Structure formats: C-alpha cells, structure tokens
C-alpha cells in the first residue's frame, strides 16, 4: 500500500480512493500539470501473471481509444518496480450504487447518459461487458469539473471483432447480477449484451435490488437464462407498470429481441415517465349506467308491472337490461288503467307541484348564497401538514413553529413549510432527495438571510446529501468543520471559502441523534463581520 506523500511513477500520492480484486486506486498529483489524477495499480500478487497483465494493459489500451465526456479518460500507462499502473481522469463524485432512494427521473437520467456513452463505444468497436451501478460515477460540480455521469472500469472490455480469450479456463468474466445470458453461456456477445446489463442497472437504481431475487450464484445464473424479471411493483409499487414492458424487452433472453441500441432502450423508459407525468392524478368516479349516453329522451312510461328480481347468481357479471326484465311473453297480468279524476283535482295537483318546485329552487339558492358568503365557501380546504414537517417541529423546538405549516421561528424569523410541489422553494442542488422542509427568512439588517431544515427519506439519504456539499471558488478539498452549540459539537459542511475564515454558508448534520438523523440544517448568512453568522448559529436552540 502506498502512503500519502510517496512518489510513484512520478505521481505524488495523496490518498487511497479504493481497492478491488485486481488492484488499488489512488488520488495523486500530476508531476507537471496542476491536475489531480486517479492512479490505478495492479496488486503485487499478480506480478508475472500473464493473463492478468494482459487484461490490465488491455483496459488502458481500449479506454485510450475512447474520447467521450461520459467515459473516463486514460492519460498514460506503464510499469514501475514490476507493478503495472494506469493514470486516468479523477472523477470527484460517488458511485451510482451508493445513492439511496433515487427518484425514477434521476435513475432514467443516469441510464440515458450511460447509454449515450455505451453507444459511442459500440460505434468505435468497444464492448464494456461489465456495466453496473458501481462502474457509473456521478460527478459533482466543483471548480475543476462539471457535474455529470461518467462510465468507468473497462477492465474486461473487448473489441467487438476480437475473438481471442483472456481466460483459458472458460470462466465467466462478468458480474453475475448484471451479466447477459450470452455472457453466462460463454457465447459470442455484441452491443446488446451491454444493453442487458444496463437494464439490470436501471432496475437496481429504481428499486435498490436486481430484477431477479436471491443471492445464490446458481439461482441467479438460472434466472438470467430462463426466468422473467419480477414486476417493479413487487418491489416499488409507485412506479408506472408500463416500465415492466420496457425492461422485459431489454432483458430478453435472445439478444435479437432487445432494442436496437442502448439509447433506444433509455428513450423508451423516458417516454413512459413522460406519459405518466402528463396523466392527471386518479380520481374517484361514480359508475354511470352502461347505456346512459345511448338512451334517447322518452315520454313518460305507461304503468307496468314490477318485474321479479332475478336470482343473485344470475345478476353477477355484465348483465343486459333485457336479461334483468325477461322477455315480453304477454303472460303478465293486465293492470287496469286508473279511473280519470275530476279536472279540478288535476289542476290542484299541478299547482302543488309547481309550488314545491319553486320552494326547492329557493332553498337551493339560499344554501348557495350562504356557502359563498362564508369563509369555508370562499377558500379551499387547507392542505394537511406533512408528517415530516410535524416531526421537524417536534425535534427542533424553538427553531421553527411548533404547529401548523407557517408561523414565527427563531428570533422572529418568518417560516413556511415546503414540499416538492412548492413552486417558489428550490433548495441547493446538493440537497436533492429532500422530501419536506421548513424555510425561514429574516428581514434586512440581520446577519443571517435564511435558514432551512430539510428532511430526507432516510439517514442514508441525508448523509449522501451532506457528501455533495463542496465549496465553490476555493482551493479547500475538505468542506467539513466542527462547531459547538449548547455544549455539543456538530459537524458542518461549507459551501463557501476560504477555509481559514468562518463560514457564512454551510449545512449542519445530526447523524448521532436518532430523532434528527434524517435532517440537515442549512444556514445562509451575509454578515459584516466574518464571525457574525457562526455566532448566530451558536445561539440556536439545538440542545
């Protein structure tokens, strides 16, 4: 293992980024350029292993052929003290696999970007052959890079026209949970094999699990070869059922039955989400008689005998009106017509009906007038307060209003609750994944402009959001700092710089408190003195 500050192949090691089965990856500085690079080293135990050496060098050679913003760039490769190394683009971000509670829109967005990178690689003749969430990096925006999706790890990639084998044992070089049937059977593969793996990846991003349940390798191989993927609703019922058909085609056992390209598959998934978003929310409707619209106006019916009720068994299912009444056999008893009444009585009945009709109309008009002139009639029923809002009010007494969805918060701040549908509240991009929020503002002349409490679905989601905080226009690599409030220390993450001055824009976490672990506190100040905002934060009722 290389130590920080150690030099290897001219690169100065900063820290280890991760390790896998074949090697380790380090963050290192370029010897001549102001650039961070990811330095991948083959493990010492593989020294002299010709097949492993061939795979390692092959990764560099294949990736070096690719020039796409969605594919990690390879700068150089070589050998140092018998150890092979590859210098490649450093992506400051997280693996897609590490992001919890991903929205369907974000998952499809990631798959679309990856599909574009894969289609490019396929056009130049390179198959990835190990597409999975762990090999998709989500780059965060920093002063050195733009936010984006980057495909990495071409360790078992292969040229499409290459029929040579890098394994003489016939073993499968793939991640079983994402491997296509043709890979598992050691059959010839083409670009549609990567599409199959990408479909498994989308299923994993949407649900947190693979399309085939279980962890036993033998059962997974059998499922890939013979079983249909489980419905998305069995894992996540809120997803549109139309996505099942899209995934089923991309996961077809025969590659010829899949989409022509990875982008075609991703576009089909996006269309389903677009259609689902355009549909109005489902409403409860009262069933109308099946023939109501087809019935023409009819005169007052003549008196007729009441039909006998059919047995219950006969009335189940779709039954026609004629089936209920029975055929007109002429066997019903004839009902004598009523004797005519005196004309005066008929006139009186008509006058009575008119009076009743006018009375009903007047009563309806009066009720409508009362409804429109009362507050309940002029305004819509208030929207219920989200449980996350109530939980934050309980967990942070004195900071935000104790009840309701609006009110006065700490030091007279004006506080409003928010959810994703709140049009005029857009938190920072780092906080994607929030489900509810309190946002509080101060008038001019205050050291702090606003503060926000943001609730997430889980503590893992809150941790991931905190990991996305990065200072802009600053050379600081670590945005974290610790401050004490009420005798307790809290971890904070700054958005501003430089690090040698008190921060005025930062987030606070509460991961050691079970009541607050799903919440982040965002502070945004603009103080005349650098310590003004932090001093305000230290006075908060957090204990």
Buried (B, 14 or more C-beta within 10 A) or exposed (E): EBEEEEEBBBBBBBEBBEEEEBBBBBBBBBEEEEEBBBBBBBBEEBBEBEEBBEBBBBBBBBBBBBEBEBBBBBBBBEEEEEBBBBBBBBBBBBBBBBBBBBBBEBBBBBBBBBBBBBBBBBEEBBBBBBBBBBBBBBBBBBEEBEEBBBBBBBBBBBBBEBEEEBEEEEEBBBBBBBBBBBBBBEEEBEBBBBBBBBBBBBBBBBBEBBBBEEEEEEEBBBBBEEBEBBBBBEBBEEBBEBBBEBBBBBBBBEBEEBBEBBBBBBBBBBEBBEEBEEEEEEEEEEEEEEEEEEEEEEEEEEEEEEEEEEEEEEEEEEEEEEEEEEEEEEEEEEEEEEEEEEEEEEEEEEEEEEEEEEEEEEEEEEEEEEEEEEEEEEEEEEEEBBEBBBBBBEBBEEBBBEEEBEBEBBBEBBBBBBBEEEEEBEBBEBBBBBBBBBBBBBEEEBBBBBBBBBBBBBBBBBBBBBBBBBBEEBEBBEBBBEBEBEEEEBBBBBBBBEBEEBBBBBBBBBBEEEEBBBBBBBBBBEBEEEEBBBEBBBEBEBE
